[in-house]
Amino acid sequence: MSDASADEGPVGDGTRVVRAGLPEPVKHEPTLPGPVFAAHFHLPGEVAGPYSYGRDDNPTWTLLENAIGELEAPGRPDVETLVFASGMAAISAVLFSQLRAGDAVVLPSDGYQALPLVRAQLEAYGVEVRTASTGGDAQLEVLEGARLLWIESPSNPGLDVCDIRRLTVAAHAQGTLVAVDNTLATPLGQRPLALGADFAVASGTKQLTGHGDVLLGYVAGRDAETMTVVRRWRKIVGAVPGPMEAWLAHRSIATLQLRADRQNATALAVAEALRQRPEVSGLRYPGLPDDPAHKIASRQMRRYGCVVSFTLPTRAWAERFLASLRLVEDATSFGGVRSTAERRGRWGGDAVPDGFVRMSVGAEDPEDLVADILRALDESAG
Ligand SMILES: *Cc1c(COP(=O)(O)O)cnc(C)c1O
């Protein structure tokens, strides 16, 4: 029965997510077995089989890894998925396990705010780091001779998009590995491995799990040898998820299609409402037909995510707006069922205007949310 989701067949996303990673049904056992809390497992005699020590493997991870693998690469049992304690643990596992002193890596200049920290660490280890922006496929210009290309599309927080297939073809032509941060899109929105990438990497903390209560990351890769190196990195660094987090994540994935369809449709409605407002500039949502990224996004994405970004005229204006919202919490992160927004400039890490707001659209009724946002805009008008 669990094979229904592994089979490419005519299975829709909703059908796939509710069954993803479930074991064969066993009489009197739950559909999704509970978390296995174990630092070690019975291991008489020789070390054989998967479960020996809890930093290396855990049955709750295995089920979750199977689930994520079925979403990132349906019908591709050759793809291996590894879960990590957080998105950053997963990102670091790929970069630090694949790169050596003297290698060059291309990162996005407009990616996740922890990438500059990663950059400094890579440089301290003798890795040459080049950056270019996501939009306009600008990373192509600095690709020559690089060992690894790191793509983040759509980028966070600017929501720019690049042509993943085009970049991957260029990278592979010169032997460069390609990893794509798929956090914003989720595997229901975009499948980097099908677009040619070697790794799909993501923070499961965001829309994948969607309730703002779990930190998680994963790496899915299609080359067994490379993934062995990533697995070894997980073992030596030990950035492993707790069984409870892994189980919560697996349970949450069952509603991913429902949540994503609701949240993303409302994100489009919010973007359309914001577009009417004269005080709003720099509005970005890849699903808006006139967004600069829409053309390429519509070729490689099936869903456009739940994040909308825009700029209000001043920092104070944005702060008044955020304080006026009743249904949208002022908080970081994104992808949860409760809407959140923040003035991104408060962190100091992103090159964004003072009035730049990143809004994550939740599962509230769209009309309630749009009304709250319009009211808050009225109340915060300069
Ligand atoms: C949040 C985020 C990360 C980091 O994930 P954590 O789970 O917080 O470690 C990485 N990439 C992107 C695009 C993100 O939004």
The ligand as an SDF file (V2000), in Angstrom:
LIG
                    3D

 15 15  0  0  0  0  0  0  0  0999 V2000
   15.2830   29.1060    7.3020 C   0  0  0  0  0  0  0  0  0  0  0  0
   16.1210   28.8380    6.1090 C   0  0  0  0  0  0  0  0  0  0  0  0
   17.2990   28.1150    6.2310 C   0  0  0  0  0  0  0  0  0  0  0  0
   17.8260   27.6320    7.5680 C   0  0  0  0  0  0  0  0  0  0  0  0
   17.0090   26.6700    8.1290 O   0  0  0  0  0  0  0  0  0  0  0  0
   16.9900   26.3440    9.7050 P   0  0  0  0  0  0  0  0  0  0  0  0
   16.0450   25.2130    9.8160 O   0  0  0  0  0  0  0  0  0  0  0  0
   16.5280   27.6030   10.3820 O   0  0  0  0  0  0  0  0  0  0  0  0
   18.3860   26.0020   10.0990 O   0  0  0  0  0  0  0  0  0  0  0  0
   18.0210   27.8700    5.0840 C   0  0  0  0  0  0  0  0  0  0  0  0
   17.6200   28.3100    3.8760 N   0  0  0  0  0  0  0  0  0  0  0  0
   16.5000   29.0250    3.7290 C   0  0  0  0  0  0  0  0  0  0  0  0
   16.0880   29.4880    2.3770 C   0  0  0  0  0  0  0  0  0  0  0  0
   15.7150   29.3170    4.8370 C   0  0  0  0  0  0  0  0  0  0  0  0
   14.6050   30.0390    4.6780 O   0  0  0  0  0  0  0  0  0  0  0  0
  1  2  1  0
  2  3  1  0
  2 14  2  0
  3  4  1  0
  3 10  2  0
  4  5  1  0
  5  6  1  0
  6  7  2  0
  6  8  1  0
  6  9  1  0
 10 11  1  0
 11 12  2  0
 12 13  1  0
 12 14  1  0
 14 15  1  0
M  END
$$$$
